[in-house]
C-alpha cells in the first residue's frame, strides 16, 4: 500500500494566475490550482476533506471550492464584515472566523450561526482548533490569547457572554501566529508575537511552560508532530529552530543565534509569514513577503526548493492529500448549506429554513418530517406519550409511598 501523499497548499496576496496552488511536496509537481479571489493571511482551511475555504483579503466573504471542481467557485459565504482569520474543526462540524474583534462559530450541517464571541478588544489575528475539536485557541492584536472549550461555548446561557477557559496575557504586543500540538485538552500551544517572544502553554492547566526571547519580532510559529522542535519565523527573514527536548530547565530564555550553531535557516529576504512541517519532521515549508515559498531540509538547514509566486505569501501549509483531492470523479456527499450572517437567522433577515423538522447527524441532513401538518401530528403524539409517562410515574410514586408508610405485618 502506497504511503499517503503530502502536498503543499499556498496562496499569495496578488492572485494573478490563481487564488491557491497545490503541489506535491517532494517532487514539486503542480497538482491543482483554484481561481476566484485573494486569500488573506491565516485565511485558508480544509473542510471535511471535501471543500477548500479561503477568507478573502479585506472582503466580507469566504470562498468555498469543491476540491476537484477547482475552476468553479462553489459558494461565497457572506459575512458581517471582513474576515481576518479562518479555521475549521478537524471533525468537519464547525467553521470559525475572526471578524474584527469577534469570533463567529457556524455549524456546517445547517449553516446556522451558533454563537458570536466578543472577548477580544482588537482584531482577532489567528484561530486554531485542537486536534480532537474539543477546544479552540484565538489570538488577537490586543496581545491576548484565549483558550475556549467548545462544549462550554455551545452550552452557554444565551443571555450571558461565554467565558474562555484560559486568558493568556503575558504577551505585550499583538499576537501574530499560534500552533496547537497534539493531545486535545492536554495539548501544548505555541504563540508568537511582535514582542519578539514565542511562548509555550499547556491547555489543561493554562500554565506557561516556556518563553523564548529573540532579537526580532516573530510572525510565524509551528512544531513538528513529535514536538521535539519549535520553528519560529522572524521579521528579518530568518527561521529559528528551538530544541524543546534539550532546552534548559528555566522557563525564560534568550535565543542567541551566534551560539545556536546549525539552528537558523537563512535564505528569505523579507519577513517569514507562514511555517509548516512535514508529517515525518524531515522537511520544513516556509512562506515569506519576498514572494517565495521555500522547502528546507530540517537536519541540514539547506533549502531544497524555492517556488516563486506573484506576491507576498499569505498562506503555506503541508497536509496529507485527502482522497477527494486525488480522485477526479469525487464529489462531496452533501452540498454546503446557506451560511447565516446573524444569530437566529429567520428573525434577522436571512432566509428561514423550511421543510419541517431537521435531524442532524454529523455533516448529514435528513428531512424527517416533510410538512407542518405531519409535524403537528407528531408533536401531538409525543405530548400524549409524555402525559402517559407522567401518569405512570405518579402511580409508581403513590404505590411506593403506600408500601413505605403502611408496611405489611
Phi, psi and omega in degrees: 000129183290147178291150178301143181276133173263137181232156174254131180244123188225149173222155172229169186280348181276314179053045181286315183264328183198164176275325184210141179235143178238126177225151180294133193296314189270328180268337182082006182292133179284121184260312185214150169226145180240138184240146175128059175125176181242116181282133179276168179298143183055030187242022182241134183208145175261129183251110172057024180068015184234331183231149172249125181250140179220117174287128187278139186297114178071009182248162183259041175209161178244129177274140179231128176242142161292141188301328181265338179267065192290334182267358182238114179293122184286318186196150168251119179270108183283140183234162181291346181192178179301136183270123183267338177196161188209144172204164176232154178285143179302331179279359175078012186265340188222151173238132178244136177221139172267123179231109189057233181265009183254155176244124181254132181241118178251150171265124187292322186295330183244340187080005181289137171278110188278320185200152172239119182261127184233068179245352173271154182256346175223182186306140173283127186255337181203148180220144174200140174274155167287165187297335180261007178067012183277335181224160169220154185241138177234141175232146185222173177288352176277009177075007182260145169240126183243133176254124185245140169270121182299319180299316180294322180295317183286332183262004184293151175296124182302335181280351181240148177282124180302144181256141176290156178289320178225147171240114181256114188237028184275347175281152183246354176225169186307145176282132183253332182196160173210159180217129177261128175277188180277161177121359179059237180292349177259008186291162172253144184239128175258133180235138180244151185211161174290351178283011176072021178235153167238131183239146180245126185238159175250124184294319187296316183259341186077010186280143172280120183267323187202142173227124182244126180260132179246175180273349183226164174294145182252127185248350181209146178211145174204168176226156172285166186298325179281351181059037172279326185232149172241129182249131186233124181266126186264163179289346179265003180096354179277153174238123185256135179253117180255122179276111183280343183273329182253008182293140179301166187292338184291151184275342179237131185208146175265137177271118180254104183303324182290340179261345181261073184295134178074015182238022176230126178264123182238137180168324177288146182258359179213179187302142178271123187253341181212145179220146177204144183245144178292166184300319182274000177076011185271334182230151181238133177254135180224144174237149188217163174287357174279010175071025177233151169246130183239144175248125186243146168275121187294320185294319184258351184061023179265144178281122181271326183204144176234126177247123181265127178256188185259359181197176177305136184285128180257331179213139174205118182215154176258135177213157171285127184293122176292160181303322183296336180283333185260347182257118185291337182259011181283140175226147180301150179297323180217147176289158175292140177282174170288128180268124181286146178269347185229154170296145181050061191311320185295335182270350185241019172105346176285162180294128177289152178272117181254165173111016173092199185283135180249128175258125184248123176237099183064234180271359188263137176245139175225132178279098187285316181236119192286331186218174183292325180298313178297324180296316179297319178300315182294321178297319178298318179298317181293322178296320177298319180294322178296318178298318178297319180294322178295320179296316178298317180297320179294318178297319178296321179295315180297319180297315180296321180297316180297319180298319184286317185276338179230071182295146178290141180270000000 
